[in-house]
Every structure is written in structure tokens, then in C-alpha cells.
């Protein structure tokens, strides 16, 4: 059974910024982002529990989950019964850069 997927207006705005940026830099990468995002949406609707719990300290403990896609983006969402609320799509390049610096 598929879940209902609710995408916040803020996510729409985030996606427009991400796609606009990627389109200016590299059109094939922008198309890959779009395709990977579509796959994540389908997977969220099919089974959101396949993704791990988000451990961000600024979010309520074990309330949100995360789905990584397109190598450096994170979809942050909440599941309530059969509804998945997609609340953010985050460009994680800074997080990855910070993590690499800590381990170098």
C-alpha cells in the first residue's frame, strides 16, 4: 500500500534554488538531481521506514527520518500513520566538507 506524500511549500522553494544553481553549473547534473529526486519520492511513498532516523540535534529525537540522494542531498521527512511529510531538502556539501576536514 502506498503512503500519501505531502511536500511542503518550503521544499518546493528549496528545489527551485537547487535546480537553478545546478542548471547554471552543469545541466546533466541538474537532470540527474531531478531524476534521483523522483526516485526518492517514489521510495518514500512505497516505504518511508527503509530510511534511517535523522540524528540532527535540532530536531525532536527519533521523529524525523532522512533519505540521501544525488550524492550530496538529504530529504528530511516525518511519518505519521500512512502520510509522509517531506519538510526539507538540504544540500549537504558543507556537512561532507566538515566531516572530511575532521578526518584528515
N, C-alpha and C positions, 0 to 999 in steps of 0.2 A: 504494500500500500504506500503510495506516495504521500509525502508530507506537503502541507501548504507552505510556500516560501514567501515571506514578506520582506521586501527590500526597502530600507529606509531612504528617505529623500537625500539624506546626507551621503549615503553610499553612491547614489546616482551622481551627485556633485563630485565626489572623490574620483569616481571612474572617469568622468569627463576630463578632469585635470590630468589623471594618469595617461589616458589615451592621447590627449592633446600633446603632452610632453613627449611621449614615446613616438608619436607620429612625426614630430619635428626632428627627432634624433634618428629614428630608424623605422621605416614603415613595416618591414617584415616582422620586427619585434613587436610592434603595436598589434599586428594581426595575430601573432602568436598569443599575446596577452589576452586579446578578445576571445580567441578560441579556448584557451585554458580557463578563462573565467566562466565560459559557457559550460565547460565540463564540471567545474566546481559547483555551479548552480544545480546541475542535474544530480550530482552525487549528494549534495545537501538534501535535495528533495527525496532521494531514494533512501538514504540512511545517514542522518547527521551524526550518529553516535560512532561512526567509523573514524571520526576525527578526535584528536586529544583535547583534553581540558586546557583552557588558556590559563597560564600561571602568572599573568601580569598582576602585580601587587596593587594596582589601582582599580582592579575590578573585583566584584564580590567573589569570594572563594568558591571555586568549582561551579559557578553559574554559567560562565561562557566557555565556548569551545573555539578552536582555531583550525583553519584549513589553509595550508600553504599551497601556493600555485605560482606559475610563471617564474620560478626560481627565486623570487625575492618579494613576493607579495603575500599578505596574510589576510584572510577573511575572518572576521570575528563575529560570532553569532551566538544566539541564545535559543534553546529548545524548550518549548512549553507544550506538552502533550503532542499533538500532531502538527504543530506550527513551528517553523524555523524563522527566527527574526535575524536577518543579516544587518548588523549595526555598523560595521566598518570594514573598509578595505584599506590596508596600510602598506605603504612602501617600506620595506624593512631593510633597505640598503644601509642605513645608518646603524641599525642594530647589528647587522652582519659585520660591518666595518669595525664597530666597537668590540665585538666578540673576537675578531681576528687580531686586533691590537692586544687584547688581554692574553692571547695565547702565543704571541710572537716574542 
